[in-house]
Amino acid sequence: MKLIGIIMVSWLALCGVAQARDVVRLGNLKLAHFGAVSYIKEMAPACGIKVEERVFAKGLDVMQAIIAGELDVGATASEAAISGRASGAPIVVVAGFARGGARLVARPELNIRSVAQLKGRKVGVTRGAIQEVLLMAQLAKHGLKADATPGKDVQLVYLAYADLNQALLGKQIDAMMQSEPQSSQAINKGLGVEVLKPYDTPIGEPVRTMVMTEQFYRERRPLAEKFMRCFVEATRTFIDKPAVAEKYVREAIFKNQITSDDFQDAIRNSPYSFDITPEHIQVTTDIMARTGVGRMAKPPVAQDWVRTDLLAAAKKSLDVK
């Protein structure tokens, strides 16, 4: 009996170790186009893994958690990943999971119809977000200078995604470069009107990035492969079954705080996807360096840290084009 007890204890200990090894710590954001990433944890048991999700206010917070050793995988916009890598975060880009996800929205009564008409205005944006990169690229394209202090062509007002709509309503700002679904909400509620979707710069539609720590990518390869297959399966589910995507995002993530119209409009402007290229990351890096977003002492070279081999293998194994 004593021997049996020892065997049982040893077996339970091994099970505990195995379970610990199969846990993936995931950092994510509460945005409509980040929904498929969140859905990975729902599919994880069928993938043979457990995903522990933590939700952060912005991508740079995800990067800080990775640097602190608290996460294995993170979902961010590309600018946070690029800034993180430039600051020494030990990460590689392994996939893209959504495209677009930004709009320039202005107060209706101001009749702003172009970027050029932002001169002399206050424009809200989330600091360090891809929306700031897109805004600065648009302003540069139209020859406008911007800063958070008065005196430039455009005064920037830095606010969290959740606070921008209220600032527009309260006339604290004249326009905003906002994410989804908040920009769709602002338009649907009559708080603002769309000036443009800012995709006519060299960045095009910005691709959101899935990053892994270098240690997770290299040293925990079997688990990284399982996670990537689960990501592809979750994303395929959201693309092929939009009703599932809407129900999960609206009910599980936003607790019915966004309408069906908000969700539909948001996803039309930020569709779920899989792919990313070193070229896209390099163009985004170059524009960030040129406009000063992220204030990188040494911008990273995309070819050094974009690794899509896990994604390619997962898509092939699941017959996803």
C-alpha positions in Angstrom: 0.0 0.0 0.0 2.8 2.3 0.9 4.4 1.7 -2.6 1.0 2.4 -4.3 0.8 5.6 -2.4 4.2 6.7 -3.5 3.4 5.8 -7.1 0.1 7.8 -6.9 1.9 10.9 -5.5 4.5 10.6 -8.2 1.9 10.3 -10.9 0.0 13.3 -9.7 3.2 15.3 -9.5 4.0 14.4 -13.1 0.5 15.3 -14.2 0.9 18.7 -12.5 4.2 19.3 -14.3 2.6 18.3 -17.6 -0.3 20.6 -17.0 2.0 23.5 -16.1 4.0 22.9 -19.3 0.8 23.0 -21.4 -0.2 26.5 -20.1 0.2 29.5 -22.4 0.1 32.9 -20.8 -1.6 35.3 -23.3 -1.8 39.1 -23.2 -4.7 40.7 -25.1 -6.6 43.9 -25.6 -10.4 44.6 -25.3 -11.1 45.5 -28.9 -13.5 44.0 -31.4 -10.8 42.8 -33.8 -8.9 41.2 -31.0 -11.9 38.9 -30.4 -10.5 35.8 -32.2 -7.4 35.9 -30.1 -9.6 35.9 -27.0 -11.5 33.0 -28.4 -8.4 30.8 -28.4 -8.9 30.2 -24.7 -12.3 28.8 -25.4 -10.9 26.3 -28.0 -7.8 25.6 -26.0 -9.0 22.3 -24.3 -9.7 20.8 -27.7 -6.2 21.9 -28.8 -4.7 20.1 -25.8 -3.6 23.2 -24.0 -4.7 25.7 -21.4 -4.6 29.5 -22.2 -4.6 32.0 -19.4 -5.6 35.4 -20.8 -4.8 38.8 -19.3 -6.4 41.9 -20.8 -4.5 45.1 -20.9 -5.4 48.7 -21.7 -3.0 49.1 -24.6 -0.3 47.2 -26.5 2.6 48.9 -24.7 1.3 47.4 -21.5 1.4 43.9 -23.1 5.1 44.6 -24.0 5.9 45.6 -20.4 4.4 42.3 -19.1 6.4 40.4 -21.6 9.6 42.1 -20.5 8.7 41.3 -16.9 8.4 37.6 -17.9 4.7 37.4 -17.2 3.5 36.4 -20.7 4.4 33.9 -23.4 2.3 35.4 -26.2 0.9 38.8 -26.8 -1.6 40.4 -29.2 -0.8 44.0 -30.0 -0.9 46.5 -32.9 2.4 46.5 -34.8 3.7 49.7 -33.4 3.7 48.3 -29.8 5.6 45.2 -31.0 8.1 47.4 -32.9 8.6 49.7 -29.9 8.9 46.7 -27.6 11.5 45.1 -29.8 13.4 48.4 -30.0 13.4 48.6 -26.2 14.8 45.1 -25.8 11.6 43.0 -25.5 12.7 39.4 -26.4 9.9 38.9 -28.9 9.3 37.6 -32.5 6.3 38.4 -34.7 4.6 35.1 -35.6 1.3 36.0 -37.2 -1.1 38.8 -38.0 -4.7 38.6 -36.8 -6.6 41.6 -38.1 -6.3 44.4 -40.6 -7.4 48.0 -40.5 -9.2 49.0 -37.3 -8.9 52.8 -37.4 -10.9 55.8 -38.5 -10.5 59.6 -38.4 -13.8 60.8 -36.8 -14.7 64.5 -36.3 -17.5 66.4 -34.5 -20.5 66.6 -36.9 -21.0 70.4 -36.5 -17.5 71.3 -37.6 -17.9 69.9 -41.2 -14.4 68.6 -41.3 -14.1 66.6 -44.5 -10.3 66.3 -45.0 -7.1 65.9 -43.0 -6.0 69.4 -44.2 -9.0 70.9 -42.3 -7.5 69.6 -39.0 -5.2 72.7 -39.0 -5.9 74.7 -35.9 -7.8 71.8 -34.3 -7.4 69.5 -31.3 -7.2 65.8 -32.3 -7.4 63.0 -29.8 -5.5 59.8 -30.1 -4.1 57.0 -27.9 -0.4 57.6 -27.3 1.8 54.9 -28.8 -1.1 53.2 -30.5 -1.1 52.3 -34.2 -3.7 55.0 -34.6 -1.0 57.6 -33.6 1.3 56.2 -36.3 -1.5 56.5 -38.9 -2.4 60.0 -37.7 1.1 61.2 -37.9 1.5 59.7 -41.3 -1.6 61.4 -42.5 -0.6 64.8 -41.1 2.9 64.5 -42.6 1.3 63.7 -46.0 -0.6 66.9 -45.8 2.3 69.0 -44.5 0.9 69.5 -41.0 3.0 69.5 -37.8 1.6 68.2 -34.5 2.4 68.2 -30.8 0.7 67.8 -27.5 1.6 71.4 -26.6 0.0 74.3 -28.4 1.8 76.1 -31.2 1.9 73.5 -34.0 -0.7 73.1 -36.8 -2.5 70.4 -34.8 -2.6 70.0 -31.0 -2.6 66.3 -30.0 -4.7 65.2 -27.0 -3.6 61.8 -25.7 -6.4 59.7 -24.2 -7.2 56.0 -23.8 -9.5 54.4 -26.4 -12.3 54.3 -23.8 -12.1 58.1 -23.2 -11.8 59.4 -26.7 -15.5 59.2 -27.6 -16.5 61.0 -24.4 -14.0 63.7 -25.1 -15.5 64.2 -28.6 -18.9 64.4 -27.1 -17.8 66.9 -24.5 -16.1 69.0 -27.2 -12.7 68.6 -25.5 -11.4 67.6 -28.9 -12.5 68.4 -32.5 -11.6 65.0 -34.0 -10.0 61.7 -33.1 -8.1 58.8 -34.7 -10.0 56.0 -33.0 -9.9 52.2 -32.9 -12.8 49.7 -33.3 -15.5 49.3 -32.2 -15.3 52.7 -30.5 -15.2 54.6 -33.8 -18.2 52.8 -35.1 -20.0 53.5 -31.9 -19.3 57.2 -32.1 -20.6 57.3 -35.7 -23.7 55.2 -34.9 -24.6 57.3 -31.9 -24.2 60.5 -33.8 -21.2 61.7 -31.8 -19.1 62.0 -34.9 -18.8 61.6 -38.6 -16.1 59.7 -40.5 -13.5 61.9 -42.2 -11.6 58.9 -43.7 -10.2 55.5 -43.1 -6.4 56.2 -43.0 -5.1 53.5 -45.2 -3.7 55.6 -48.1 -0.2 55.9 -46.7 2.7 53.4 -47.4 1.5 51.4 -44.3 -1.8 50.6 -46.0 -4.1 48.7 -43.7 -2.2 48.2 -40.5 -1.9 44.5 -39.5 -2.2 43.6 -35.8 0.6 41.4 -34.6 0.8 38.1 -32.6 4.1 38.0 -30.9 5.8 35.3 -28.9 8.8 35.5 -26.5 11.9 34.2 -28.1 12.2 31.6 -25.3 8.7 30.3 -25.9 9.2 30.2 -29.7 12.6 28.4 -29.5 12.5 26.3 -26.3 8.9 25.3 -26.0 8.4 24.5 -29.7 5.7 21.7 -29.3 3.5 24.0 -27.2 4.1 26.9 -29.5 3.0 24.7 -32.4 -0.2 23.7 -30.6 -1.0 27.3 -29.7 -0.5 28.4 -33.3 -2.8 25.7 -34.6 -5.4 26.8 -32.0 -5.0 30.5 -33.2 -5.6 29.5 -36.8 -8.6 27.4 -35.8 -10.1 30.2 -33.7 -9.5 32.7 -36.4 -11.0 30.5 -39.1 -14.1 30.0 -36.9 -14.6 33.7 -36.6 -14.1 34.2 -40.4 -16.3 31.3 -41.4 -19.0 31.8 -38.7 -19.6 35.5 -38.3 -22.6 34.8 -36.0 -20.3 33.0 -33.6 -17.8 35.9 -33.7 -20.5 38.5 -33.1 -22.1 36.6 -30.2 -18.7 36.0 -28.5 -17.4 39.6 -28.9 -20.7 41.3 -28.0 -21.6 39.1 -25.1 -18.4 37.6 -23.7 -16.0 40.5 -24.3 -18.2 43.6 -24.3 -21.1 42.4 -22.0 -23.7 43.7 -24.5 -22.3 47.2 -24.3 -22.0 47.4 -28.1 -24.9 46.8 -30.6 -25.0 44.5 -33.6 -24.5 47.4 -35.9 -21.5 48.5 -33.9 -19.9 45.1 -34.2 -20.8 44.7 -37.9 -19.4 48.1 -38.8 -16.3 47.5 -36.7 -15.4 44.2 -38.3 -16.0 45.6 -41.8 -13.3 48.1 -41.0 -11.1 45.5 -39.1 -11.5 42.0 -40.6 -9.9 39.0 -39.0 -6.9 37.6 -40.8 -3.8 35.4 -40.3 -0.9 36.7 -42.3 1.8 39.3 -41.8 5.1 40.1 -43.7 8.5 41.5 -42.8 7.9 44.1 -45.5 4.8 45.4 -43.7 6.6 45.6 -40.4 9.6 47.3 -42.0 7.4 50.0 -43.6 5.6 50.6 -40.3 9.0 50.8 -38.5 10.3 53.3 -41.0 7.3 55.6 -40.7 7.5 55.4 -36.9 11.1 56.4 -37.0 10.4 59.3 -39.4 7.5 60.7 -37.4 9.0 60.1 -34.0 6.3 57.7 -32.7 7.9 55.4 -30.2 11.1 57.5 -30.0 13.3 54.5 -30.9 17.1 54.9 -30.5 17.7 52.0 -32.8 14.7 50.9 -34.9 14.6 47.1 -35.3 15.1 45.4 -38.7 12.0 43.4 -39.5 13.9 40.5 -41.2 15.6 39.9 -37.8 12.5 39.1 -35.9 9.5 38.3 -38.1 9.1 34.5 -38.0 6.1 33.1 -39.8 7.2 29.4 -40.0 4.8 28.3 -37.2 1.9 30.0 -38.9 2.7 28.4 -42.3 2.9 25.0 -40.7 -0.4 25.5 -38.8 -2.2 26.7 -41.9 -0.9 23.7 -43.9 -1.9 21.2 -41.2 -5.4 22.7 -41.0 -5.8 23.2 -44.8 -6.2 26.9 -44.5 -5.2 29.0 -47.5 
